[in-house]
C-alpha cells in the first residue's frame, strides 16, 4: 500500500527543517572554533618569541665581555628575495639604523629556520640596539609619557583602542615583532602593505615601535601586530659583563 502524498510531503518538510537546524548548529560551532584556532596561533607565536629571547640571552652570556670586539648580540640577517633563500646568517655589520633591523639570525643563535617564523609562517622582524653590537655610541632616553618621533633608543609606545599612543619603554636591547594574523608589512610573505600603526612597525628606518590593543581589520587603523622585547635590565642581570653596552 503506497504512502499518501500528503504524508510524503510532510516528511520532506521535516527533512528540510532538520538540515537547516544542522547548518545553524554547525555555523554556531565554527565561529568559536575559528577564534580558538586564532588564539592558538597567537600563543604559539608568543612561545616562539620567548625561545628566541632565551637564545639571545644565551648568546650574550657566552660572548659579552670576552673581548672588546666581540658583539654582545648578533646583527639581524638580511632577508633574501624569498624565505627559501634567506640564509639566517647575521649581517657582518649593523652599525646603522637600517642595518640593525631584519630577520632573526637563527644560525648564530643555534635555532632552526622554523623557529624564526611565526604561526602564520612569516618571519619575525628583529631589531637590535646598535650599541649592543658595536659596544660604542650613546643612547639618549626619553622622559615623560609622550611617544617620541625619532628616538635614539629602541622605543615602544602603547596604543589604546582609539589609536592614541603613550610612551611604554626605551630600555630595549632587542625587539621581536610578528605582523600578526593579517601579516601586513611583513619582511617576506606579506599579503600587502601595512597602514597606520602597523606601517610604523614595518618601516624599518627608525627605532620606534607600537604595541597594544588589537583593532579589527575593517577599523580606520587596523592593528594585530605582536611585539616582545628584551630589556637592558634583564640582560644586565643575566650577562653583567657587557652591561655597559646595553644602556
N, C-alpha and C positions, 0 to 999 in steps of 0.2 A: 504494500500500500504506500503510495507516494506521499511525501510531506506536503502539507498545504503551503501554497505560495506565500501566504502572509507570515507563516512561521519561519520560512526560509529567509524572507526579507528582514525580519526582526533579528535573526542570527547575524546577518551581515552588518547591521547597525551596531549590534553588540561588539562584534569583532573590530569595527572601526573605532569605537569608543575605547576599547582596550588598547589598541595601537596608539591612539592619541595620548592616553594616560601613561603608557610606557615611554613615549617620546618626551613627555613633560618631566617624568621622573629622571630619565637619563640626562636631560638637559640641566636639571637642577643639580645632579651629581657631578657633571662635567665641569661646571664653573668652579666649585671648590677644589676639584682635582687639579685644574689648571693653576689655580692660585697656590695650592700646595707644592706643585712642581716648581713654580717660580721661586717660592720661598726656599725650597731645597737647593736650587741653583745658587741663590744668593748666599746661603750658608756655606755651600761648597766653595764658593769664591772667597769668602772671608777666611775659611780654613786654609786655603792655598796661600792667601796673603800672609797669614800667621806663619806658615812654614818658610816663606821667603824672608820674613823678618828675622826668624831664628837663624836662617842661613847667613844673613847679613851680619848678625851679631857674632856668629861663629867665625866669619871671615875677619872681622875686626879684632876679635880676641887673639886670633892666630898671627895677625900681621902688624897691628898697631904698635908703634914704639920699637919695632925691630931695628929699623934704620930710618934716617930722615927721609929717604927716597921711597920707602915702601908705603903705598897708599893704605889708609885705614879702611876704605870702602872701594869697591870696583866702579869703574866707569860703566855707563849703560852700553848695551850692544846696539849697533846701528841696525835698523830694520832693513831687510832685503827687499827686493822687488815683490816677493811673496813670502809668506810664512815658511814655506817649504825650503827656501834657500836663505833663510836667516840663520846665521851661524851660532848665535848665543855667546860669542867671544866679546869681551869688553873692548870698547874703543881704546886706542893707545893713549889718548889724551881727552880730557873733558873739562878743560880749564875755562871754557866759555859757557855762557848760559844756555846756548842752543845745544852744544855737545853734551851737556850734563843731563839731558833728557833723552830717553829712548826705550829700548826693550830691556827686560830683566836679563842680565848676563848669566844665564843658568850654568854655563860651562865653568865660569870662575867660582860659582857658589856651590858646585858639586850637586846640582839639581838636574832633573830630567827636563827635556824640552816641554813635556806635557805639564810640568809644574809652573811654567811661565805663561800659561793661558788661563783665562777664567772659565767658568762653567758654560759659557757660550762660545768657547773655543777661540776667543780673541785674545791677543797678547796683552798682558798687563803693561801699563805705562810706568816707567821707573824714572824718578828724578832724584839725583844725589846732590848734596851740598858740595860745591866745588872745593871748598876748604878741606873737607873730609878726605878728598883725594889728593890734592896738591900739598896740603899741610901749610899753606900760606894764604895771605889775604885777610881781610877783616870783614866782619858781619855786623851790620847795624840792626838792632832790634827795635820794633815798634813800641809805642806807648799809647795807652788809651784803648778805646773799643772800636774805633773806625777801621774799616777794611782798607789797607793801603793799596795804591795802584801800581807802584813799581818798587817792590821790596827788594832789599839786598840779601835777605834770608828767605829760605823756603817758608812761605806763609800760607796758612789755611784759614779761610773765612767760612763761617757757618751761615747758611741761608735758612730763612723760615718759609712756611708755605706760600707766602706772598712774594718771595724772592728777595726780601730785604736781607742784607748781609752784615754781619758783625765779625770783628776780629776774634779768632779762636786761639791760634798759637803761631809762633815763628821760631820755636826751638826744635826744628825738624832737620835731621841729617839725611834722611832718605824717605821718599814718599812713593807709595804704590797706589795705582788707580786702575780700576776696572770701569769700562764705559757702560757697564750695566746691561740690562736686557735689551735696550734699543740699540746699543753698540755704536751710536752716532759719535763720530770723531775719533774712533779707534785708529791706531797707527797702521794696522793691517786688518783686512777682512771687515772693514767698516761698511755698513749698508748705506751710508750717506754722511753728509756734513752735519756737524753739531751747530746749535744756535744757543744764544743766551749764556747761562752759567756753564752749560756743557761745552760751549765753544771756548770759554776761559780755560777749562781743564784740558782742552785739546790743542791750544795754540802752539805749545812747545817753545815759546820765545820769551818766557818770563818765569818767575818763581812763585806766582800766585795761583792758588787752587781753592776750589769751593767744595764744601761738603754740606750735608744736611738733609732736610726732609724731601723725599721724592714727590714729584708732581706728575700728573697724568700726561700721556702723550699728546692729548688734544689741548693742553693748557697753553697759555701765552708763552711761558718759559718752562718747557718740559725738562725734567731732571730725574735721572735714575742712576747717576754715577755712584760708585762705591769707592771710598777713599780710606786709606790706612797709612800710618807713618811710624817711623822710628824716631824717638825724641833724643836730644842730646843728653838729657838726664839719664835715660835708660841705658844709652850706650856708654856713658861715663861710668855707670855702676858696673857694667859687665866688662868693659875694656878700658880701665882707667889710664893706662899708659899713654893713650893718644887723646886724652880728654881735651887738651888744648886745641885739637884740630876740629872739635865739634862745636865749639862755642862761637 
